[in-house]
């Protein structure tokens, strides 16, 4: 059955087709056969941003002044302000997750016996970074544990790899706020998940290599030993926080040291609140007399025996001077929750709801502003500049320059999450292509390790070597991943193609984005962690069959596209399997039934009925009376 929907803007019928098409072929009266000849549209091509405003030459002097002040300068100021609030909302989101899951993450780190299993360490790194919303926090906890000799550096490397994966959850969450437009959602979700895909593929390749050879541990150790290590307390540079802290510190301040204390085994910190109450403290060392009961052994002569002695142990009170360091509060914090009687969990829930609302509002307004700013010649110039390659034989160098640009911008904002989250809406609206976003994301992975190196340089002398070695492990891991998945063209296409598959799936089934987020960042790491804790036998028993089936399915799917004649006839499609095993359509029907309340609403029914009409009996409609061609009919896809 064919169906035409009525375009609410201009009344033009919209033909709903199961395939994306272009409208260039005229319809003959009473004939729809030419529809099959229509060419497909590339949904991954950057859209043309139309400029419907009045031309500059046709504007009056006041109109030109208004356009410069309001449309250009005013909107640019609004965009900068929204970006500021967007970055602050990410900070609030991280604080909320720390309040809700920070102590749980610290307790997970405290289980050092579990961390001796590299797979457990990897999954704890993923889950902890998702909970605290910061790979830098996870890395700093690991550094403290290594410095306290709770963990060895080699045990900490899988945790750092997991932190690399967990930090990409933020931009995946940001992409979900562009679900209002199907094609924007397709591009934005692919742009976010290309980061996830690269991180997972790098871990799959490099974790077994590290377990068997220890190359990251050995190479980073050589680098650290060759350096003349001197602690530099001024090495910690905070660029973006200098701008955002005046605002964020008025709402909430979280004491991240509580997580570190729990991780290194300080049981007294479990009952401490993570909400910071004193922003400035000082330490005072004083001497006090401490009296303790001590067993004292001395020689005593035996009565009636002039030359014989014996050892006698007596319990005596011995008083000695002991140094005690007291923390004296100086300045009380001035944030919104400083004197609250609410628990950390309640404050975290309130902060999470506010941060998500703020993030959503800022993102919607940013996208709308970018749509209005990036029009006409401005859009053409920006798109050409960002997505252009170097001319001639230097075109291969473009991607590597993009990696350096991504690394530099990430160093500037001091967070890969902020950079990739700001990049995601640009990919969605079509300003940055997915092929260009990929090297920029790889650069962000390099840039965030630079932040870790700066933080390591600020460590005390006792922690400096271990902090630097872990930071170098993080850097070498990302460089190794880039060397595997970028220089060779065929390998470079793998993360991009997988991300496009996720983008196409999400555009068709929008609920898939939420499923992906929960599955990849919570259920899968949690399940693998639980199996690892149970024992390697359980992990192998469950993991090997699943990995074998997944590998075979991927291999057969590739052969179905590239060389179907190499396969038996029944394997050339997946139709021999039940539909739920090779299609999300049955699950989509279930999800649609679950959210069918709005569809049963009389108002919604009336609205849909007025905007669509059935043409199942198309032969009964005299198309010659329509007097139209496909040039006047906008054909879209569902």
N, C-alpha and C positions, 0 to 999 in steps of 0.2 A: 504494500500500500504506500503510495506516495503522499506526501504532506507538504503543504505550503504554509509557512508562518508569515504573518503580516508584520513588516518593519514598522515599529511604532513611530519612528522619526519622520518617514516620508511616505508611508503606505505602500512601499514596494514589496511584492511577494518575495519571501525568502525560501528557496528550494532546499529542503533538508536532504542531503546526500550522504551515503555512508563512506564517501571518499572525498578528499579535498580537491577542489577543481578551480579552474579559472573560467570566466565567462567571456568568450570571444566568438562563439559559433551561433548564428541565428537559428531560431526554431522555425521550422516550416509549419504551416497551419495543420493542426491535428497530428503532429509528429513529434515525438520526444526521442527519436533514435539518435539524434546528434549529441545527446547528453553523454553517451558512452565515449565520444571522441574528445571530450574535454580533458585538458592536461591537468596533472596534479600540481598542487602548490607545495613548495618547500616551506614547511612551518619553521624551519631553523634559519631561514634567510632573514636578515634584519629587515623589519618593516619600514616602509616609507612613512615618515612622520609628516603629515600634511600641514601646510600653513594656510589657514583659512582667514587670516587677519588681513586688514587693509594694507596695500602696498605703501612703502615709505614715501614714494613720490606723490601719492594721492592724499597724504595727510597734510593738515594745516599746521601752522607753527605751534599752536597750543596742543594739537594732537601729537606732534613729534615730541614735544616736551613731556607730555603725559606718558607716552610710550617709554621714553628713556627713564623717567623717574619711577613710574609705577610698574610697568611691565618688565623692565630690565633690572634697574637698581633695587626697587622695592622687593621684587620676587627673589632676587639674589640674596638680599639681607634675610628674608624669611626662610630661604633654603638653608643658610648658614645657621640660623637660630634653630631650625628643626633638626639639623644634623647634630647640633650641640645637645638638644633634648634627647635625640635618638641614642647618642653615646651615653648620656646619663641614665637612660632607661636600661641599657645593657649593664651598667654598673649596679643599678638597683636589682636587676634580675640576678646577677651574681651574688649580691648580698643576701637576697631572699633564699637562694638555693643553699648558701652556706649556713644560714640559720636553720633551714629545714633538714639538711643532710650532712652538715659539716662534721658533727660529732660521730655520726655513723661512718663517715669516711675515715675519720681518725681511728676509730675502733678497728676498722678493716685493716688499716696500716699497722696497727699494734700487734696483729697476729703474724709475727715474723716467721713462724713455722710454715704457715700457708704461703707466704711470700717466697719461700725457697723453691716453690714450683713456678717455673717461668710462665706457664699458661695462666695460673692464678694471678701472678703479678701483672700480666698484661690486662686481664679483665678487671682487676682492682683499679688499675690506672684509668681504664675507660670509665668505670662507674664512678670513681672518686672525682674525676674531672667533670663529668656530667653533673654531679651533685654540687660541686663547689663552683662550677662554671668558669674555671680558670686553670689552664695548664701550668701557669706560673706558680699558682698556689700548690698544686700537686708536686711540682718539681722542688719547691722550697721545702715541703714536708719531707720529701725523699732525701734531700741534702741534709736536713737536720737529723734524720734517722741514721744516715751513713756517718755523720760526724759523731753521733753518740754511740757508734759501733753496734747499733741494733741491726743494721743491714750492711752487707758488703756492696761495693759498687756494681759488681757483676749481677747481683740480685736485683739491683735498682733499675737496670737497663730496660727490662720488659715493662716496668711501670711507666717509664718515660715514653716508651712506644705507645702504650695505652693512652697516656695523656695526649699524645699527638692525635689520636682518633677522637677522644672525647671532646676536644676543643671545637670540633667542627659541628657540634650539635646546634650551636647558636645560629649560624647562618641557615641551617636547615629549617629551624623554627621560624626565622624571618621570612623565608620563601613561602611559608604557608599563608602568610598574610596577603599574598597576591593571588589567592584562589578565585577572586571575583571575575577575572578574565582568563579564559581557557589557555590561550596562546602565551600570555604573559606568565601564567603559572607553569606552563610547560618549560619555558626558557629559564625562569627563576629557579625552579626546583632542580633542573639539570645543572645549572650553575652552582647550586649549593652542594649537590650530591657528588659532583666531580671531585670535590675536596675529600669527601668521605671515601669514594672509590679509590683514589690515589693512596690514601692513608692505609686502608685495609689491604690493598694489593702489596704495598711496601712491607707491611707487617708479615703477610703470608710468605713473602720471599725472604725477608731478612731475619725474622725471628728464628727459624730453624738454622740458618747460617750462623747466627750469633750463639745459639745453644751448642752447636757442634764445634765451632772454631774459636769463638770469643774474639772476633776481629775488632769489634767496636771497643771492647774493654782494653785490648792490647794496644790498638792504635791511639786511643785517647790517653792511655797511660804514658805512651812514648811522648806525646805532645806535651803533657803536663810536666813530665820529668825534665824535659828540655827547656822549660821556662824558668826564669828567675822569679819565683813567686814572692810577691809582696802585697799584703792586703792594702786595699785602697778604699777607705770608707766613703770617699766622695764619688766612687764610680757609679753609684746608683743614680740614674738620671730619670726623672719623671717629667715627661713633656706634656702629655695629654692630661694627666691628673692635676697638673698645676692649674689648668683651665677649668676642669670639671669639679675638682674637690670643693671649691667654695660653695657650690650648690648641693652636691651629694652629701657633704658632711653636715648639712643642716637637716637632712632627712634621716639618715642612719649611718652609723659607723660600727663596723664589725671587727671584733678582736680575733684575727686569724691565728694568733699564737696559741689559742685554746686548742685548736685542731692539732697543732704541732705537739703540744704537751701531751695530749691523749695518745698521739701516734708513737711517742717515745716512751710511753708507759707510765706517765704521771697520773695515777688514779684519782688524785684530788681535783684534777681539772674537769672530770666528768660532770660534776655538779656546778661548775662555773657557768655563768651566762656569757654567751658570745657577743652580747650587745655591749659595746664599749661605754664605760661610764666616766673614766678619767683619761683625758687625751694627752696629758703631760704628767709624767711621774719622774722621780729621781730615786737613785739608790744610795742609801747611807750605810756604811759599814761601821760597826762598833764592836767593842770587846766586852764580853760578859763572862762572869764566873759561872761555870757549870760544874755541879757536884754530881758525881756518878759513883755508884757502888761497883767496885772492881776487886777481882780476886788478886791478891798479892801473895806471892810465894817467897819465903825467906828461909834461911838456914838457922836452925836453933840447936844448941848443944843438948845432948841427952844427959839428964841428971845421973850422977854416979858413974858417968863414963867421961873421962877427961878428954879423950881424943876423938870421940865420935860425935857426929852431927846428923841432923835429919832435916828434910824439907817440909816446911809447914805452910799450908795455904790458908789464908784468912781473908774474910770479906771486909774491905775497908772503904770508907768514903774518901774519894780523892777529888779535890777541887782544882780546876784548871781554867785558863783563859781561852775562849773560843771566839773566832770571828763570825759575826752574824750580819747578813746583808738584809736590810729592810727596804721595801719599796714604799716611798712616801708620795702620796698623790699631791699634785700641785694645781693643775687646772682641770676643772670639770668640763666634760663635753657639752655641747649646746645643741645636739640634734633632737629630733622630734620625740624619740623614744627613750631619752636618757633616764627619765624618772618613771617609766612605765612599770606597772605591776604585772603586765601580761607576760606569758612565757615566750621563750624564743620561737616555739612552733607557731603560736598565734600571730606574733609579729611577722614571722616569715610568710605566713599565708596572706596577711594584709599587704605586705610589701610585694609579694608575687602577683597578686591581683592588680595592684596599682601599676607595677612595672609592665605587665602584659598589656594593660589598657593604654598606658603611655606609649609603649612600643608600637602598638597597632595604629593609634591615632597619628603618631609621627610618620610611620611608614606610608600610610594612605595619603597624607598631605604631601610628603616628599615625592611620591609617585605622580600625584596630580600636578605639583609644581614643575617637576621635570618634564611632564608631558607638555605643559604650556610654554616652558622655556626652550625646549629642544625642538624647535620647529623651523621649517624652511632652511635658509642658508646656514644658520647656526648648527642645526642638526647635521647637515651635510658635512660641515667642516669638522665637527667633533667626531663623527663616525669615521670619517676618512683618516683623521689623525690617530685615533685609538686603534682602529682595526687595519690600518695600512701596513704593508710590508716594505722593507727596504728594496730599492730597485735592483734589478739584475741579479748578479751572482751573490749579492749580500743579503738576499731575502731570508736565507737560513738563519741569519743573525738576529732577526726581529724577535723571535721567541725568547732568546737569551737576554736581550735587553729588557723585555717585559718581566722576566724573572727578577732582574736587578731592580726594576721600578717597583715591583711588588714588595721586594725585601726592604727597599728604602722607605716606602710609605708605611709599611708595618713597623719598622723601627721608629718612625716619626710618631705614630699613634700609640706605640708601645703595646699593641695587642693584635694578634692575627684575627681574633673573633670580630673586633671592631672593623678591621679592613675588609674582611670577606663579607661581613653583614652589610656594610655600606655598598659593596660591589654587587650584591645579589639583586637589589631592585633595578640597577642599571642594566644588568643582563636581562631582567624581565621585560623592561620596556623596549629593549632592542637597541640600546646605545652601544653596548659591548657584546661582541659575539662570544659564543661558548669557546671557540678555538683560541680567542685572545684571553678570555678569562682564565683558562687552564694554566698558562705560564704565570699569570699574575698571582694565582692561588699558590703555585709552587714557590714563588718568591715570598709569599706571606709565611709559608712554613719555614723558610730560611730566616726571615726577619724576626720571627718570634724567638728563635734560638739566640739571636743577637741580644734580645732583651734578657734572656737567661744568663748569657755571658756577663752582661753588665751587672746583673744582680749577684752573680757568683764573685765578681771582683770586689764587691762590697762586704764579703764574708770576713769573719774574723780569721786570724792565722790558723787556728785549729781546724776550721772548716774549709779553708781556702782550696786545698788540693782536691778534696773529694767533691766540693761544689763545682770546681772547674772541670774535673773529669766527667761528671754527669752532664754538665752543659755541653762539653765537646762531644759526648756520646749522642746527645740530642741533635747537634749540628751534623755530625757524620752520618747519622741515620737518615736525615732528610736529604743530604747530598747524595747518599747511596741510592735512595729511592728515586731521586731525579735522574741519576745516571742510568737507572734501569728503565724508567717509564717516560723519558722525554727525548733523548738524542736520536734514537732509532725511530723513523717515521711510523713503522707498523706497530711498535710498542706504544708510541704516543697516542695512537688512535683508540687503544683499548679503553682507558678510563673515560674518554669522551664518548665513545659509543655506548658504554654501559650507562653513563649518565643520561644519554639521550633516550635509552630504553626506559629508565626511571621517569624521565620527563614525559614521554609519550604515554606511559601507563598512568601517571598522575593526571595528565590532561583528560584522559578518558574516564578514569575512576578517581575522583578527587579525594575520596576517603583513604586511598592508598597512601597518601602523604603521612597521615596520622599513624597508619599501621607501620609504615617504614620507620618512622621516628621511634615508636615504642619498641619495635622488633630489633632494630640495629643498635640502639643505645641503652636498652634496658633488658629485654627478654633474652636476647642472644648472649650478651656478656654474663647476665645472671645465671643462665642455664649452664654455660661452659664453666663458670666459676664453681657452681654447685657440683658438677660432675668431677671437676679437678679436685675439690675438697674431698669428695667421696673416695677418690682413688684413681690412679691412672688406668686401672682395668676398666672402670665404668666409662671413662672418657674415650678410651679406644673402642669399647664395645658399641657406644652410641655414635662416636665421631667418624670412624672409618667407613661404616656402611653409608652414612649420610653424605660424606665427602665423595665416595665412589659413585653414588647415584647422581650427585650434582655434577661431577666431572663428565660422566657419560651423557647426561642430558645436555650440557653445554656443547660437547663435541658433536653430538647428533644434530643439535640445532644449527651449528655452524655448517655442517655438511649439507643440511637441508637447503641452505641458502646458496652455498658455494658450489657444491658438487652433489646434487641429489641422485645422480645416476650411480654413484658409488654405494648407495644404500639399497637395501631390499625395498620392494614396493610399499610394504605396509609401514616402513619407517620414514617414508618421505614426507609424511605429515603426522601430527599427533592425534589424528581423529580416531585412532583405534583405542585411545584411552578415554575414560569417562571425562566429560567436559570440565568438571571441577578440578581435574588434575592438570589441565593445560590452558585454562581460561579463568579469568576473574569474573566473568559474566554471571555465573550462579551466585557468587558471593555479593555481587553488585545488586542483584535482585533482593537478596536478604537485607542488605543495608538500606535499600530503597523502601522496603516494607517497614523497617524499623523507624524510618523518618518520614512516614507517609501521613502524618497528622495534618501537615500543611496542605497536602494535596486533597484531603477530604474536606478542607474548609470551603464553605460555599463561596466566599469571596474569591479564593484562589481559582476555584473551578470556573467561575464566571469570567475572571480575567483571562484564563487560558482559552476559554471558548471564544471570546471576542477577538483574540489575536491569532487564531488558527482556524483553518477549515480543511475538511477532508476532501481529497480528490481521488478516492479509490475508484470511482467510476469516471475516470478521466475521459473516456471516449464519449461521455454524454455532454462534456463541456465544449462548446464551439470555440476552439482556440483561435479560429480566424477572426472572431469578434474581439479577441484581446488586442490584436494589432500591436504585437510586441516582439522583441527578440531577446536573446540571452544577454545582450549588452545592457538591457534595461532591467534584467532580472539578476539580483545578487544571489549567487550560489555559495552556500556555506557548508561546512561539515559539522557533524555532531560528534 
